[in-house]
Amino acid sequence: MSAPARALALALVVSSALALAQQPEPPAGAPPAAAPAAAAPAQPAPQTVDEAFSTRVKTLEEQVVDLKEKIFRTKARLLLLQETVLGGDLSSGARAVIYHRNEMGSQFVLESVAYALDGAPIFTKVDTNGDLDKREEFEIFNGRIVPGNHQIAVRMVFRGHGYGIFSYLEGYKFKLQSNQTFNAEAGKVTSVKVVGFEKGGITADIKDKPAIRYDITSAKDQAVKQAGGEKAGEPPPSQESPPAVP
């Protein structure tokens, strides 16, 4: 190697050594330099129209399944409630008979009724061609219940039927909601007649006329009487034939 080349190489080595010597050293006890930050996770690729539709359908299916489960649990609770309310045996239970009666005038047309006993629906009917409105009275429930207090809840919807000076009633809706507590005694039949009627007389405002009342009566249950004999513990009457006449 020629003298000029050796001089150039030596100069490069000296320059590199001086540059390294001039770099500051970290102070004693200083924390090590932080590692480079990790790369941010890659963002998911945007969904296509088909993928978004499939995701939405799956979500709706899950919601439908959850709703079905809630409905099933509600039905189970309702059946349990009905068994509790309508329980009892022939000898120690009570019986209830519930009637619907319509005493409203021709200015009011009964569109629908709904009955519930202790929260359990027992009768629902919507008028079709007068099959509800034109029936003055009918039985809606007849069965055994647990002795004690019970509550019947009623909802009636009437439609105004206008003619002549009452033509303004046409299309009006009158929604009545009411409830009544009655006591069912063991060994007795409790009759509850739910009556839709007009109150207040001819001077009352037409919108205040629709009302509901309850006619409640109680009597001995003949089925219990027949099942238990005329008197408890009393032997049946003798069936011996009369003596022959000589």
C-alpha positions as CSV (number, residue, x, y, z in Angstrom):
1,M,0.0,0.0,0.0
2,S,1.4,3.4,-0.9
3,A,2.2,6.0,1.7
4,P,-0.8,8.3,0.8
5,A,-3.2,5.4,1.1
6,R,-1.9,4.4,4.5
7,A,-2.2,8.0,5.7
8,L,-5.8,8.1,4.5
9,A,-6.8,4.9,6.2
10,L,-5.1,6.0,9.4
11,A,-7.0,9.3,9.3
12,L,-10.3,7.4,9.0
13,V,-9.6,5.2,12.0
14,V,-8.6,8.1,14.2
15,S,-11.8,10.1,13.2
16,S,-14.0,7.1,14.1
17,A,-12.3,6.7,17.5
18,L,-12.7,10.3,18.3
19,A,-16.5,10.2,17.4
20,L,-17.1,7.2,19.7
21,A,-15.1,8.9,22.6
22,Q,-17.3,12.0,22.3
23,Q,-20.6,10.2,22.9
24,P,-22.0,10.9,26.5
25,E,-22.3,7.9,28.8
26,P,-25.6,7.5,30.8
27,P,-25.4,8.6,34.4
28,A,-25.0,5.9,37.1
29,G,-28.3,4.4,38.2
30,A,-30.2,5.8,35.2
31,P,-32.9,3.5,33.9
32,P,-32.2,1.8,30.7
33,A,-33.5,3.3,27.6
34,A,-37.1,2.4,26.8
35,A,-37.6,-0.2,24.2
36,P,-39.3,0.9,21.0
37,A,-43.1,0.9,21.3
38,A,-44.9,-2.1,20.1
39,A,-46.6,-1.7,16.8
40,A,-50.4,-1.0,17.1
41,P,-52.6,-4.0,16.4
42,A,-53.9,-4.1,12.9
43,Q,-57.4,-2.8,12.5
44,P,-59.9,-5.4,11.3
45,A,-60.9,-5.2,7.7
46,P,-64.3,-3.5,7.2
47,Q,-67.2,-6.0,6.9
48,T,-68.8,-6.6,3.6
49,V,-72.5,-6.2,3.1
50,D,-73.1,-9.9,3.4
51,E,-71.0,-10.2,6.6
52,A,-72.8,-7.3,8.2
53,F,-76.2,-8.9,7.3
54,S,-75.1,-12.2,8.7
55,T,-74.0,-10.6,11.9
56,R,-77.3,-8.7,12.3
57,V,-79.3,-11.9,11.6
58,K,-77.3,-13.8,14.3
59,T,-78.0,-11.0,16.8
60,L,-81.7,-11.1,16.0
61,E,-81.8,-14.9,16.4
62,E,-80.2,-14.6,19.8
63,Q,-82.7,-12.0,20.9
64,V,-85.6,-14.2,19.7
65,V,-84.3,-17.2,21.6
66,D,-84.0,-15.0,24.7
67,L,-87.5,-13.7,24.3
68,K,-88.9,-17.3,23.8
69,E,-87.2,-18.3,27.1
70,K,-88.8,-15.4,28.9
71,I,-92.3,-16.3,27.5
72,F,-91.8,-19.9,28.6
73,R,-90.9,-18.8,32.1
74,T,-93.9,-16.5,32.2
75,K,-96.2,-19.3,31.1
76,A,-94.8,-21.6,33.7
77,R,-95.4,-19.0,36.5
78,L,-99.0,-18.4,35.1
79,L,-99.7,-22.1,35.3
80,L,-98.4,-22.3,38.8
81,L,-100.5,-19.3,39.8
82,Q,-103.6,-20.9,38.3
83,E,-103.0,-24.2,40.1
84,T,-102.6,-22.2,43.4
85,V,-105.7,-20.1,42.8
86,L,-107.9,-22.9,41.5
87,G,-106.8,-25.6,43.9
88,G,-108.6,-27.1,46.8
89,D,-110.6,-30.3,47.2
90,L,-114.3,-31.0,47.2
91,S,-114.6,-31.4,51.0
92,S,-112.6,-28.4,52.2
93,G,-112.5,-26.1,49.2
94,A,-114.7,-23.3,48.0
95,R,-116.4,-22.7,44.6
96,A,-116.8,-19.5,42.7
97,V,-119.2,-18.7,39.8
98,I,-118.6,-15.5,37.9
99,Y,-121.2,-14.0,35.6
100,H,-121.0,-11.2,33.1
101,R,-124.1,-9.0,32.7
102,N,-124.7,-6.1,30.4
103,E,-127.3,-3.5,31.4
104,M,-126.1,-0.7,29.2
105,G,-128.6,1.1,27.0
106,S,-128.5,1.2,23.2
107,Q,-126.2,4.3,23.2
108,F,-123.3,2.0,24.2
109,V,-122.0,-1.0,22.3
110,L,-119.8,-3.4,24.2
111,E,-116.7,-4.0,22.1
112,S,-114.6,-6.2,24.3
113,V,-114.2,-7.6,27.9
114,A,-111.3,-9.2,29.8
115,Y,-111.5,-10.9,33.2
116,A,-108.7,-12.1,35.5
117,L,-109.0,-13.9,38.8
118,D,-106.1,-13.2,41.2
119,G,-104.0,-12.1,38.2
120,A,-104.7,-15.2,36.1
121,P,-106.7,-14.5,32.9
122,I,-109.9,-16.4,32.8
123,F,-112.0,-14.9,30.0
124,T,-111.3,-12.6,27.1
125,K,-113.8,-11.8,24.3
126,V,-114.1,-9.3,21.4
127,D,-117.5,-8.5,19.9
128,T,-118.1,-10.0,16.5
129,N,-121.4,-9.2,14.8
130,G,-123.0,-8.6,18.2
131,D,-122.1,-12.0,19.8
132,L,-120.9,-10.2,22.8
133,D,-122.9,-6.9,23.0
134,K,-126.2,-8.6,22.4
135,R,-125.8,-11.2,25.2
136,E,-127.4,-9.8,28.3
137,E,-125.9,-12.3,30.8
138,F,-123.6,-15.4,30.6
139,E,-121.3,-17.4,32.8
140,I,-117.6,-16.9,32.4
141,F,-116.1,-19.0,35.2
142,N,-117.3,-21.9,37.4
143,G,-114.7,-23.8,39.4
144,R,-113.2,-24.6,42.7
145,I,-110.8,-22.1,44.4
146,V,-108.9,-22.0,47.7
147,P,-111.0,-20.6,50.6
148,G,-110.1,-17.0,51.5
149,N,-110.0,-13.6,49.8
150,H,-109.7,-13.4,46.0
151,Q,-109.7,-10.5,43.6
152,I,-111.4,-10.2,40.3
153,A,-110.2,-7.6,37.8
154,V,-112.3,-6.5,34.9
155,R,-111.8,-4.4,31.7
156,M,-114.7,-3.4,29.5
157,V,-114.5,-1.2,26.3
158,F,-117.7,0.4,25.0
159,R,-118.2,2.3,21.8
160,G,-120.6,5.2,21.6
161,H,-123.6,4.6,19.3
162,G,-125.1,7.9,18.3
163,Y,-128.4,8.6,16.7
164,G,-130.7,11.6,16.8
165,I,-129.7,14.1,19.4
166,F,-127.0,11.7,20.5
167,S,-125.2,11.5,17.1
168,Y,-122.1,13.1,18.7
169,L,-121.5,9.8,20.5
170,E,-120.6,8.0,17.3
171,G,-117.0,6.9,17.5
172,Y,-116.4,7.7,21.2
173,K,-114.6,5.1,23.3
174,F,-115.4,4.4,27.0
175,K,-112.7,2.2,28.7
176,L,-113.6,0.9,32.1
177,Q,-111.2,-0.8,34.5
178,S,-112.2,-2.1,37.9
179,N,-111.4,-4.7,40.5
180,Q,-113.2,-6.2,43.4
181,T,-112.2,-8.5,46.4
182,F,-114.5,-11.2,47.6
183,N,-114.3,-13.8,50.3
184,A,-114.8,-17.5,49.3
185,E,-115.9,-19.6,52.3
186,A,-115.1,-23.3,52.5
187,G,-118.0,-25.5,51.6
188,K,-119.9,-22.6,49.9
189,V,-120.5,-21.3,46.4
190,T,-119.7,-17.6,46.0
191,S,-121.5,-16.0,43.0
192,V,-120.1,-12.8,41.6
193,K,-122.2,-11.0,39.0
194,V,-120.2,-8.3,37.2
195,V,-122.6,-5.8,35.7
196,G,-121.9,-3.0,33.2
197,F,-124.6,-0.4,33.8
198,E,-125.5,3.3,33.4
199,K,-125.2,5.4,36.6
200,G,-126.4,8.9,37.4
201,G,-129.9,8.9,35.8
202,I,-131.0,11.1,32.9
203,T,-129.3,14.2,34.3
204,A,-125.8,12.7,34.4
205,D,-123.3,13.6,31.8
206,I,-123.2,11.0,29.1
207,K,-119.4,10.4,29.5
208,D,-119.9,9.6,33.2
209,K,-122.7,7.0,32.7
210,P,-120.7,3.8,31.9
211,A,-119.9,2.0,35.2
212,I,-119.3,-1.4,36.7
213,R,-120.8,-2.9,39.8
214,Y,-120.5,-6.3,41.6
215,D,-123.4,-8.3,42.9
216,I,-122.0,-10.9,45.3
217,T,-124.0,-13.7,47.0
218,S,-123.0,-16.9,48.9
219,A,-124.8,-20.1,49.5
220,K,-124.1,-23.7,50.7
221,D,-122.4,-25.9,48.1
222,Q,-124.9,-28.6,47.3
223,A,-122.1,-30.8,45.8
224,V,-120.3,-30.8,49.2
225,K,-123.6,-31.5,51.0
226,Q,-124.3,-34.5,48.7
227,A,-120.8,-35.8,48.9
228,G,-120.7,-35.6,52.7
229,G,-124.3,-37.0,53.5
230,E,-127.1,-35.1,55.2
231,K,-125.0,-34.8,58.4
232,A,-121.4,-35.7,59.1
233,G,-121.1,-39.1,60.8
234,E,-124.8,-39.8,60.5
235,P,-125.5,-43.3,59.1
236,P,-127.6,-43.5,56.0
237,P,-131.3,-44.2,56.6
238,S,-132.4,-47.8,56.9
239,Q,-133.3,-49.5,53.6
240,E,-135.2,-52.4,55.3
241,S,-138.5,-53.4,53.7
242,P,-141.7,-52.8,55.7
243,P,-143.0,-55.8,57.5
244,A,-145.4,-57.9,55.5
245,V,-149.0,-57.5,56.3
246,P,-150.4,-60.9,57.6
